[in-house]
Amino acid sequence: SGVTVNGMTAQTQIFATMSQQQGSDPLATLGYQLFCTSPHATETRSTGVWDGATGDVVLTVCSGRTLMAHSTYQLEWTITNPGSAQVSPAISIEAGGTAAFVKQDVIKPGTEVLGISNGADPLLVIV
């Protein structure tokens, strides 16, 4: 499972900015909604659902939209760190559909940053 925040058990809609790079072209922000929480795209930003009980973020491709082969996609959304310390949680990514991608762990480099041991690890919070 993904990130669990103490006291948050409800499902929460997230808004994400999607960018795409084809070939050697620069990364460009998509001007349309690629991921939807309803059957039809009505936004310019993608939407998904964060499940506070499991810590999972679920993104569903909008009806009529596709991900292009041989393209790089970048997904960005805002995460607010808690007011208390937390270790870097287990984070993994998987996808399903017409092409399945097996679950893969996000790499934790274990690199020191600004004197903080493992400071480069994702979602590590030092208070």
MODELLER restraints for C-alpha pairs under 7 A, 6 or more apart:
rsr = mdl.restraints
at = mdl.atoms
rsr.add(forms.Gaussian(group=physical.xy_distance, feature=features.Distance(at['CA:1:A'], at['CA:54:A']), mean=5.91, stdev=0.5))
rsr.add(forms.Gaussian(group=physical.xy_distance, feature=features.Distance(at['CA:1:A'], at['CA:55:A']), mean=5.68, stdev=0.5))
rsr.add(forms.Gaussian(group=physical.xy_distance, feature=features.Distance(at['CA:1:A'], at['CA:56:A']), mean=5.73, stdev=0.5))
rsr.add(forms.Gaussian(group=physical.xy_distance, feature=features.Distance(at['CA:2:A'], at['CA:54:A']), mean=6.84, stdev=0.5))
rsr.add(forms.Gaussian(group=physical.xy_distance, feature=features.Distance(at['CA:2:A'], at['CA:55:A']), mean=4.27, stdev=0.5))
rsr.add(forms.Gaussian(group=physical.xy_distance, feature=features.Distance(at['CA:2:A'], at['CA:56:A']), mean=4.80, stdev=0.5))
rsr.add(forms.Gaussian(group=physical.xy_distance, feature=features.Distance(at['CA:2:A'], at['CA:90:A']), mean=6.70, stdev=0.5))
rsr.add(forms.Gaussian(group=physical.xy_distance, feature=features.Distance(at['CA:2:A'], at['CA:91:A']), mean=5.49, stdev=0.5))
rsr.add(forms.Gaussian(group=physical.xy_distance, feature=features.Distance(at['CA:3:A'], at['CA:55:A']), mean=4.44, stdev=0.5))
rsr.add(forms.Gaussian(group=physical.xy_distance, feature=features.Distance(at['CA:3:A'], at['CA:56:A']), mean=6.88, stdev=0.5))
rsr.add(forms.Gaussian(group=physical.xy_distance, feature=features.Distance(at['CA:3:A'], at['CA:89:A']), mean=6.53, stdev=0.5))
rsr.add(forms.Gaussian(group=physical.xy_distance, feature=features.Distance(at['CA:4:A'], at['CA:52:A']), mean=6.17, stdev=0.5))
rsr.add(forms.Gaussian(group=physical.xy_distance, feature=features.Distance(at['CA:4:A'], at['CA:54:A']), mean=6.81, stdev=0.5))
rsr.add(forms.Gaussian(group=physical.xy_distance, feature=features.Distance(at['CA:4:A'], at['CA:55:A']), mean=4.64, stdev=0.5))
rsr.add(forms.Gaussian(group=physical.xy_distance, feature=features.Distance(at['CA:5:A'], at['CA:52:A']), mean=6.80, stdev=0.5))
rsr.add(forms.Gaussian(group=physical.xy_distance, feature=features.Distance(at['CA:8:A'], at['CA:52:A']), mean=5.22, stdev=0.5))
rsr.add(forms.Gaussian(group=physical.xy_distance, feature=features.Distance(at['CA:9:A'], at['CA:51:A']), mean=6.99, stdev=0.5))
rsr.add(forms.Gaussian(group=physical.xy_distance, feature=features.Distance(at['CA:9:A'], at['CA:52:A']), mean=4.13, stdev=0.5))
rsr.add(forms.Gaussian(group=physical.xy_distance, feature=features.Distance(at['CA:9:A'], at['CA:53:A']), mean=4.43, stdev=0.5))
rsr.add(forms.Gaussian(group=physical.xy_distance, feature=features.Distance(at['CA:10:A'], at['CA:51:A']), mean=6.30, stdev=0.5))
rsr.add(forms.Gaussian(group=physical.xy_distance, feature=features.Distance(at['CA:10:A'], at['CA:52:A']), mean=5.28, stdev=0.5))
rsr.add(forms.Gaussian(group=physical.xy_distance, feature=features.Distance(at['CA:10:A'], at['CA:53:A']), mean=6.65, stdev=0.5))
rsr.add(forms.Gaussian(group=physical.xy_distance, feature=features.Distance(at['CA:11:A'], at['CA:49:A']), mean=6.40, stdev=0.5))
rsr.add(forms.Gaussian(group=physical.xy_distance, feature=features.Distance(at['CA:11:A'], at['CA:50:A']), mean=5.59, stdev=0.5))
rsr.add(forms.Gaussian(group=physical.xy_distance, feature=features.Distance(at['CA:11:A'], at['CA:51:A']), mean=4.40, stdev=0.5))
rsr.add(forms.Gaussian(group=physical.xy_distance, feature=features.Distance(at['CA:11:A'], at['CA:52:A']), mean=5.74, stdev=0.5))
rsr.add(forms.Gaussian(group=physical.xy_distance, feature=features.Distance(at['CA:12:A'], at['CA:49:A']), mean=5.63, stdev=0.5))
rsr.add(forms.Gaussian(group=physical.xy_distance, feature=features.Distance(at['CA:12:A'], at['CA:50:A']), mean=5.16, stdev=0.5))
rsr.add(forms.Gaussian(group=physical.xy_distance, feature=features.Distance(at['CA:12:A'], at['CA:51:A']), mean=6.46, stdev=0.5))
rsr.add(forms.Gaussian(group=physical.xy_distance, feature=features.Distance(at['CA:13:A'], at['CA:47:A']), mean=6.75, stdev=0.5))
rsr.add(forms.Gaussian(group=physical.xy_distance, feature=features.Distance(at['CA:13:A'], at['CA:48:A']), mean=5.74, stdev=0.5))
rsr.add(forms.Gaussian(group=physical.xy_distance, feature=features.Distance(at['CA:13:A'], at['CA:49:A']), mean=4.55, stdev=0.5))
rsr.add(forms.Gaussian(group=physical.xy_distance, feature=features.Distance(at['CA:13:A'], at['CA:50:A']), mean=6.18, stdev=0.5))
rsr.add(forms.Gaussian(group=physical.xy_distance, feature=features.Distance(at['CA:14:A'], at['CA:47:A']), mean=5.58, stdev=0.5))
rsr.add(forms.Gaussian(group=physical.xy_distance, feature=features.Distance(at['CA:14:A'], at['CA:48:A']), mean=5.25, stdev=0.5))
rsr.add(forms.Gaussian(group=physical.xy_distance, feature=features.Distance(at['CA:14:A'], at['CA:49:A']), mean=5.77, stdev=0.5))
rsr.add(forms.Gaussian(group=physical.xy_distance, feature=features.Distance(at['CA:14:A'], at['CA:50:A']), mean=6.61, stdev=0.5))
rsr.add(forms.Gaussian(group=physical.xy_distance, feature=features.Distance(at['CA:15:A'], at['CA:45:A']), mean=6.40, stdev=0.5))
rsr.add(forms.Gaussian(group=physical.xy_distance, feature=features.Distance(at['CA:15:A'], at['CA:46:A']), mean=5.82, stdev=0.5))
rsr.add(forms.Gaussian(group=physical.xy_distance, feature=features.Distance(at['CA:15:A'], at['CA:47:A']), mean=4.65, stdev=0.5))
rsr.add(forms.Gaussian(group=physical.xy_distance, feature=features.Distance(at['CA:15:A'], at['CA:48:A']), mean=6.60, stdev=0.5))
rsr.add(forms.Gaussian(group=physical.xy_distance, feature=features.Distance(at['CA:15:A'], at['CA:77:A']), mean=6.46, stdev=0.5))
rsr.add(forms.Gaussian(group=physical.xy_distance, feature=features.Distance(at['CA:16:A'], at['CA:45:A']), mean=5.92, stdev=0.5))
rsr.add(forms.Gaussian(group=physical.xy_distance, feature=features.Distance(at['CA:16:A'], at['CA:46:A']), mean=5.09, stdev=0.5))
rsr.add(forms.Gaussian(group=physical.xy_distance, feature=features.Distance(at['CA:16:A'], at['CA:47:A']), mean=5.96, stdev=0.5))
rsr.add(forms.Gaussian(group=physical.xy_distance, feature=features.Distance(at['CA:16:A'], at['CA:75:A']), mean=6.52, stdev=0.5))
rsr.add(forms.Gaussian(group=physical.xy_distance, feature=features.Distance(at['CA:16:A'], at['CA:76:A']), mean=5.44, stdev=0.5))
rsr.add(forms.Gaussian(group=physical.xy_distance, feature=features.Distance(at['CA:16:A'], at['CA:77:A']), mean=4.76, stdev=0.5))
rsr.add(forms.Gaussian(group=physical.xy_distance, feature=features.Distance(at['CA:17:A'], at['CA:45:A']), mean=5.60, stdev=0.5))
rsr.add(forms.Gaussian(group=physical.xy_distance, feature=features.Distance(at['CA:17:A'], at['CA:46:A']), mean=6.26, stdev=0.5))
rsr.add(forms.Gaussian(group=physical.xy_distance, feature=features.Distance(at['CA:17:A'], at['CA:75:A']), mean=5.96, stdev=0.5))
rsr.add(forms.Gaussian(group=physical.xy_distance, feature=features.Distance(at['CA:17:A'], at['CA:76:A']), mean=5.23, stdev=0.5))
rsr.add(forms.Gaussian(group=physical.xy_distance, feature=features.Distance(at['CA:17:A'], at['CA:77:A']), mean=6.55, stdev=0.5))
rsr.add(forms.Gaussian(group=physical.xy_distance, feature=features.Distance(at['CA:18:A'], at['CA:29:A']), mean=5.84, stdev=0.5))
rsr.add(forms.Gaussian(group=physical.xy_distance, feature=features.Distance(at['CA:18:A'], at['CA:30:A']), mean=5.74, stdev=0.5))
rsr.add(forms.Gaussian(group=physical.xy_distance, feature=features.Distance(at['CA:18:A'], at['CA:46:A']), mean=6.90, stdev=0.5))
rsr.add(forms.Gaussian(group=physical.xy_distance, feature=features.Distance(at['CA:18:A'], at['CA:74:A']), mean=5.76, stdev=0.5))
rsr.add(forms.Gaussian(group=physical.xy_distance, feature=features.Distance(at['CA:18:A'], at['CA:75:A']), mean=4.88, stdev=0.5))
rsr.add(forms.Gaussian(group=physical.xy_distance, feature=features.Distance(at['CA:18:A'], at['CA:76:A']), mean=6.57, stdev=0.5))
rsr.add(forms.Gaussian(group=physical.xy_distance, feature=features.Distance(at['CA:19:A'], at['CA:27:A']), mean=6.14, stdev=0.5))
rsr.add(forms.Gaussian(group=physical.xy_distance, feature=features.Distance(at['CA:19:A'], at['CA:28:A']), mean=5.16, stdev=0.5))
rsr.add(forms.Gaussian(group=physical.xy_distance, feature=features.Distance(at['CA:19:A'], at['CA:29:A']), mean=4.03, stdev=0.5))
rsr.add(forms.Gaussian(group=physical.xy_distance, feature=features.Distance(at['CA:19:A'], at['CA:30:A']), mean=5.34, stdev=0.5))
rsr.add(forms.Gaussian(group=physical.xy_distance, feature=features.Distance(at['CA:19:A'], at['CA:73:A']), mean=5.65, stdev=0.5))
rsr.add(forms.Gaussian(group=physical.xy_distance, feature=features.Distance(at['CA:19:A'], at['CA:74:A']), mean=5.06, stdev=0.5))
rsr.add(forms.Gaussian(group=physical.xy_distance, feature=features.Distance(at['CA:19:A'], at['CA:75:A']), mean=6.64, stdev=0.5))
rsr.add(forms.Gaussian(group=physical.xy_distance, feature=features.Distance(at['CA:20:A'], at['CA:27:A']), mean=5.43, stdev=0.5))
rsr.add(forms.Gaussian(group=physical.xy_distance, feature=features.Distance(at['CA:20:A'], at['CA:28:A']), mean=5.43, stdev=0.5))
rsr.add(forms.Gaussian(group=physical.xy_distance, feature=features.Distance(at['CA:20:A'], at['CA:29:A']), mean=6.44, stdev=0.5))
rsr.add(forms.Gaussian(group=physical.xy_distance, feature=features.Distance(at['CA:20:A'], at['CA:30:A']), mean=6.73, stdev=0.5))
rsr.add(forms.Gaussian(group=physical.xy_distance, feature=features.Distance(at['CA:20:A'], at['CA:71:A']), mean=6.72, stdev=0.5))
rsr.add(forms.Gaussian(group=physical.xy_distance, feature=features.Distance(at['CA:20:A'], at['CA:72:A']), mean=5.63, stdev=0.5))
rsr.add(forms.Gaussian(group=physical.xy_distance, feature=features.Distance(at['CA:20:A'], at['CA:73:A']), mean=4.54, stdev=0.5))
rsr.add(forms.Gaussian(group=physical.xy_distance, feature=features.Distance(at['CA:20:A'], at['CA:74:A']), mean=6.37, stdev=0.5))
rsr.add(forms.Gaussian(group=physical.xy_distance, feature=features.Distance(at['CA:21:A'], at['CA:27:A']), mean=4.45, stdev=0.5))
rsr.add(forms.Gaussian(group=physical.xy_distance, feature=features.Distance(at['CA:21:A'], at['CA:28:A']), mean=6.33, stdev=0.5))
rsr.add(forms.Gaussian(group=physical.xy_distance, feature=features.Distance(at['CA:21:A'], at['CA:71:A']), mean=5.62, stdev=0.5))
rsr.add(forms.Gaussian(group=physical.xy_distance, feature=features.Distance(at['CA:21:A'], at['CA:72:A']), mean=5.00, stdev=0.5))
rsr.add(forms.Gaussian(group=physical.xy_distance, feature=features.Distance(at['CA:21:A'], at['CA:73:A']), mean=6.43, stdev=0.5))
rsr.add(forms.Gaussian(group=physical.xy_distance, feature=features.Distance(at['CA:22:A'], at['CA:71:A']), mean=4.78, stdev=0.5))
rsr.add(forms.Gaussian(group=physical.xy_distance, feature=features.Distance(at['CA:22:A'], at['CA:72:A']), mean=6.57, stdev=0.5))
rsr.add(forms.Gaussian(group=physical.xy_distance, feature=features.Distance(at['CA:23:A'], at['CA:71:A']), mean=6.81, stdev=0.5))
rsr.add(forms.Gaussian(group=physical.xy_distance, feature=features.Distance(at['CA:31:A'], at['CA:44:A']), mean=5.80, stdev=0.5))
rsr.add(forms.Gaussian(group=physical.xy_distance, feature=features.Distance(at['CA:32:A'], at['CA:44:A']), mean=4.48, stdev=0.5))
rsr.add(forms.Gaussian(group=physical.xy_distance, feature=features.Distance(at['CA:32:A'], at['CA:45:A']), mean=6.57, stdev=0.5))
rsr.add(forms.Gaussian(group=physical.xy_distance, feature=features.Distance(at['CA:33:A'], at['CA:41:A']), mean=5.84, stdev=0.5))
rsr.add(forms.Gaussian(group=physical.xy_distance, feature=features.Distance(at['CA:33:A'], at['CA:43:A']), mean=5.70, stdev=0.5))
rsr.add(forms.Gaussian(group=physical.xy_distance, feature=features.Distance(at['CA:33:A'], at['CA:44:A']), mean=4.81, stdev=0.5))
rsr.add(forms.Gaussian(group=physical.xy_distance, feature=features.Distance(at['CA:33:A'], at['CA:45:A']), mean=5.15, stdev=0.5))
rsr.add(forms.Gaussian(group=physical.xy_distance, feature=features.Distance(at['CA:33:A'], at['CA:46:A']), mean=4.72, stdev=0.5))
rsr.add(forms.Gaussian(group=physical.xy_distance, feature=features.Distance(at['CA:34:A'], at['CA:46:A']), mean=5.55, stdev=0.5))
rsr.add(forms.Gaussian(group=physical.xy_distance, feature=features.Distance(at['CA:34:A'], at['CA:61:A']), mean=5.82, stdev=0.5))
rsr.add(forms.Gaussian(group=physical.xy_distance, feature=features.Distance(at['CA:34:A'], at['CA:62:A']), mean=5.71, stdev=0.5))
rsr.add(forms.Gaussian(group=physical.xy_distance, feature=features.Distance(at['CA:34:A'], at['CA:65:A']), mean=6.27, stdev=0.5))
rsr.add(forms.Gaussian(group=physical.xy_distance, feature=features.Distance(at['CA:35:A'], at['CA:46:A']), mean=4.72, stdev=0.5))
rsr.add(forms.Gaussian(group=physical.xy_distance, feature=features.Distance(at['CA:35:A'], at['CA:47:A']), mean=5.57, stdev=0.5))
rsr.add(forms.Gaussian(group=physical.xy_distance, feature=features.Distance(at['CA:35:A'], at['CA:48:A']), mean=6.64, stdev=0.5))
rsr.add(forms.Gaussian(group=physical.xy_distance, feature=features.Distance(at['CA:35:A'], at['CA:59:A']), mean=5.88, stdev=0.5))
rsr.add(forms.Gaussian(group=physical.xy_distance, feature=features.Distance(at['CA:35:A'], at['CA:60:A']), mean=5.22, stdev=0.5))
rsr.add(forms.Gaussian(group=physical.xy_distance, feature=features.Distance(at['CA:35:A'], at['CA:61:A']), mean=4.39, stdev=0.5))
rsr.add(forms.Gaussian(group=physical.xy_distance, feature=features.Distance(at['CA:35:A'], at['CA:62:A']), mean=5.10, stdev=0.5))
rsr.add(forms.Gaussian(group=physical.xy_distance, feature=features.Distance(at['CA:36:A'], at['CA:46:A']), mean=6.05, stdev=0.5))
rsr.add(forms.Gaussian(group=physical.xy_distance, feature=features.Distance(at['CA:36:A'], at['CA:47:A']), mean=5.05, stdev=0.5))
rsr.add(forms.Gaussian(group=physical.xy_distance, feature=features.Distance(at['CA:36:A'], at['CA:48:A']), mean=6.24, stdev=0.5))
rsr.add(forms.Gaussian(group=physical.xy_distance, feature=features.Distance(at['CA:36:A'], at['CA:60:A']), mean=5.81, stdev=0.5))
rsr.add(forms.Gaussian(group=physical.xy_distance, feature=features.Distance(at['CA:36:A'], at['CA:61:A']), mean=6.15, stdev=0.5))
rsr.add(forms.Gaussian(group=physical.xy_distance, feature=features.Distance(at['CA:36:A'], at['CA:62:A']), mean=4.98, stdev=0.5))
rsr.add(forms.Gaussian(group=physical.xy_distance, feature=features.Distance(at['CA:37:A'], at['CA:47:A']), mean=5.87, stdev=0.5))
rsr.add(forms.Gaussian(group=physical.xy_distance, feature=features.Distance(at['CA:37:A'], at['CA:48:A']), mean=5.65, stdev=0.5))
rsr.add(forms.Gaussian(group=physical.xy_distance, feature=features.Distance(at['CA:37:A'], at['CA:60:A']), mean=6.94, stdev=0.5))
rsr.add(forms.Gaussian(group=physical.xy_distance, feature=features.Distance(at['CA:39:A'], at['CA:62:A']), mean=6.65, stdev=0.5))
rsr.add(forms.Gaussian(group=physical.xy_distance, feature=features.Distance(at['CA:39:A'], at['CA:63:A']), mean=6.33, stdev=0.5))
rsr.add(forms.Gaussian(group=physical.xy_distance, feature=features.Distance(at['CA:40:A'], at['CA:62:A']), mean=6.39, stdev=0.5))
rsr.add(forms.Gaussian(group=physical.xy_distance, feature=features.Distance(at['CA:40:A'], at['CA:63:A']), mean=6.23, stdev=0.5))
rsr.add(forms.Gaussian(group=physical.xy_distance, feature=features.Distance(at['CA:41:A'], at['CA:62:A']), mean=6.13, stdev=0.5))
rsr.add(forms.Gaussian(group=physical.xy_distance, feature=features.Distance(at['CA:48:A'], at['CA:57:A']), mean=6.90, stdev=0.5))
rsr.add(forms.Gaussian(group=physical.xy_distance, feature=features.Distance(at['CA:48:A'], at['CA:58:A']), mean=5.73, stdev=0.5))
rsr.add(forms.Gaussian(group=physical.xy_distance, feature=features.Distance(at['CA:48:A'], at['CA:59:A']), mean=4.73, stdev=0.5))
rsr.add(forms.Gaussian(group=physical.xy_distance, feature=features.Distance(at['CA:49:A'], at['CA:57:A']), mean=5.65, stdev=0.5))
rsr.add(forms.Gaussian(group=physical.xy_distance, feature=features.Distance(at['CA:49:A'], at['CA:58:A']), mean=5.31, stdev=0.5))
rsr.add(forms.Gaussian(group=physical.xy_distance, feature=features.Distance(at['CA:49:A'], at['CA:59:A']), mean=6.75, stdev=0.5))
rsr.add(forms.Gaussian(group=physical.xy_distance, feature=features.Distance(at['CA:50:A'], at['CA:56:A']), mean=5.79, stdev=0.5))
rsr.add(forms.Gaussian(group=physical.xy_distance, feature=features.Distance(at['CA:50:A'], at['CA:57:A']), mean=4.35, stdev=0.5))
rsr.add(forms.Gaussian(group=physical.xy_distance, feature=features.Distance(at['CA:50:A'], at['CA:58:A']), mean=6.43, stdev=0.5))
rsr.add(forms.Gaussian(group=physical.xy_distance, feature=features.Distance(at['CA:51:A'], at['CA:57:A']), mean=6.33, stdev=0.5))
rsr.add(forms.Gaussian(group=physical.xy_distance, feature=features.Distance(at['CA:84:A'], at['CA:127:A']), mean=6.10, stdev=0.5))
rsr.add(forms.Gaussian(group=physical.xy_distance, feature=features.Distance(at['CA:85:A'], at['CA:125:A']), mean=4.93, stdev=0.5))
rsr.add(forms.Gaussian(group=physical.xy_distance, feature=features.Distance(at['CA:85:A'], at['CA:126:A']), mean=4.95, stdev=0.5))
rsr.add(forms.Gaussian(group=physical.xy_distance, feature=features.Distance(at['CA:85:A'], at['CA:127:A']), mean=5.33, stdev=0.5))
rsr.add(forms.Gaussian(group=physical.xy_distance, feature=features.Distance(at['CA:86:A'], at['CA:124:A']), mean=5.90, stdev=0.5))
rsr.add(forms.Gaussian(group=physical.xy_distance, feature=features.Distance(at['CA:86:A'], at['CA:125:A']), mean=5.03, stdev=0.5))
rsr.add(forms.Gaussian(group=physical.xy_distance, feature=features.Distance(at['CA:86:A'], at['CA:126:A']), mean=6.93, stdev=0.5))
rsr.add(forms.Gaussian(group=physical.xy_distance, feature=features.Distance(at['CA:87:A'], at['CA:124:A']), mean=5.05, stdev=0.5))
rsr.add(forms.Gaussian(group=physical.xy_distance, feature=features.Distance(at['CA:87:A'], at['CA:125:A']), mean=6.49, stdev=0.5))
rsr.add(forms.Gaussian(group=physical.xy_distance, feature=features.Distance(at['CA:88:A'], at['CA:121:A']), mean=6.14, stdev=0.5))
rsr.add(forms.Gaussian(group=physical.xy_distance, feature=features.Distance(at['CA:88:A'], at['CA:122:A']), mean=5.88, stdev=0.5))
rsr.add(forms.Gaussian(group=physical.xy_distance, feature=features.Distance(at['CA:88:A'], at['CA:123:A']), mean=5.17, stdev=0.5))
rsr.add(forms.Gaussian(group=physical.xy_distance, feature=features.Distance(at['CA:88:A'], at['CA:124:A']), mean=4.20, stdev=0.5))
rsr.add(forms.Gaussian(group=physical.xy_distance, feature=features.Distance(at['CA:89:A'], at['CA:123:A']), mean=6.97, stdev=0.5))
rsr.add(forms.Gaussian(group=physical.xy_distance, feature=features.Distance(at['CA:91:A'], at['CA:105:A']), mean=5.93, stdev=0.5))
rsr.add(forms.Gaussian(group=physical.xy_distance, feature=features.Distance(at['CA:91:A'], at['CA:106:A']), mean=5.54, stdev=0.5))
rsr.add(forms.Gaussian(group=physical.xy_distance, feature=features.Distance(at['CA:92:A'], at['CA:103:A']), mean=6.44, stdev=0.5))
rsr.add(forms.Gaussian(group=physical.xy_distance, feature=features.Distance(at['CA:92:A'], at['CA:104:A']), mean=5.39, stdev=0.5))
rsr.add(forms.Gaussian(group=physical.xy_distance, feature=features.Distance(at['CA:92:A'], at['CA:105:A']), mean=4.13, stdev=0.5))
rsr.add(forms.Gaussian(group=physical.xy_distance, feature=features.Distance(at['CA:92:A'], at['CA:106:A']), mean=5.27, stdev=0.5))
rsr.add(forms.Gaussian(group=physical.xy_distance, feature=features.Distance(at['CA:93:A'], at['CA:103:A']), mean=5.54, stdev=0.5))
rsr.add(forms.Gaussian(group=physical.xy_distance, feature=features.Distance(at['CA:93:A'], at['CA:104:A']), mean=5.48, stdev=0.5))
rsr.add(forms.Gaussian(group=physical.xy_distance, feature=features.Distance(at['CA:93:A'], at['CA:105:A']), mean=6.48, stdev=0.5))
rsr.add(forms.Gaussian(group=physical.xy_distance, feature=features.Distance(at['CA:94:A'], at['CA:101:A']), mean=5.64, stdev=0.5))
rsr.add(forms.Gaussian(group=physical.xy_distance, feature=features.Distance(at['CA:94:A'], at['CA:102:A']), mean=5.56, stdev=0.5))
rsr.add(forms.Gaussian(group=physical.xy_distance, feature=features.Distance(at['CA:94:A'], at['CA:103:A']), mean=4.29, stdev=0.5))
rsr.add(forms.Gaussian(group=physical.xy_distance, feature=features.Distance(at['CA:94:A'], at['CA:104:A']), mean=6.43, stdev=0.5))
rsr.add(forms.Gaussian(group=physical.xy_distance, feature=features.Distance(at['CA:95:A'], at['CA:101:A']), mean=5.05, stdev=0.5))
rsr.add(forms.Gaussian(group=physical.xy_distance, feature=features.Distance(at['CA:95:A'], at['CA:102:A']), mean=6.95, stdev=0.5))
rsr.add(forms.Gaussian(group=physical.xy_distance, feature=features.Distance(at['CA:108:A'], at['CA:121:A']), mean=4.93, stdev=0.5))
rsr.add(forms.Gaussian(group=physical.xy_distance, feature=features.Distance(at['CA:108:A'], at['CA:122:A']), mean=6.80, stdev=0.5))
rsr.add(forms.Gaussian(group=physical.xy_distance, feature=features.Distance(at['CA:109:A'], at['CA:120:A']), mean=6.46, stdev=0.5))
rsr.add(forms.Gaussian(group=physical.xy_distance, feature=features.Distance(at['CA:109:A'], at['CA:121:A']), mean=6.03, stdev=0.5))
rsr.add(forms.Gaussian(group=physical.xy_distance, feature=features.Distance(at['CA:110:A'], at['CA:118:A']), mean=4.25, stdev=0.5))
rsr.add(forms.Gaussian(group=physical.xy_distance, feature=features.Distance(at['CA:110:A'], at['CA:120:A']), mean=6.39, stdev=0.5))
rsr.add(forms.Gaussian(group=physical.xy_distance, feature=features.Distance(at['CA:110:A'], at['CA:121:A']), mean=5.98, stdev=0.5))
rsr.add(forms.Gaussian(group=physical.xy_distance, feature=features.Distance(at['CA:111:A'], at['CA:117:A']), mean=6.76, stdev=0.5))
rsr.add(forms.Gaussian(group=physical.xy_distance, feature=features.Distance(at['CA:111:A'], at['CA:118:A']), mean=4.91, stdev=0.5))
rsr.add(forms.Gaussian(group=physical.xy_distance, feature=features.Distance(at['CA:111:A'], at['CA:119:A']), mean=6.18, stdev=0.5))
rsr.add(forms.Gaussian(group=physical.xy_distance, feature=features.Distance(at['CA:111:A'], at['CA:120:A']), mean=5.43, stdev=0.5))
rsr.add(forms.Gaussian(group=physical.xy_distance, feature=features.Distance(at['CA:112:A'], at['CA:118:A']), mean=5.01, stdev=0.5))
rsr.add(forms.Gaussian(group=physical.xy_distance, feature=features.Distance(at['CA:112:A'], at['CA:119:A']), mean=5.12, stdev=0.5))
rsr.add(forms.Gaussian(group=physical.xy_distance, feature=features.Distance(at['CA:112:A'], at['CA:120:A']), mean=6.46, stdev=0.5))
rsr.add(forms.Gaussian(group=physical.xy_distance, feature=features.Distance(at['CA:113:A'], at['CA:119:A']), mean=4.77, stdev=0.5))
rsr.add(forms.Gaussian(group=physical.xy_distance, feature=features.Distance(at['CA:113:A'], at['CA:120:A']), mean=6.05, stdev=0.5))
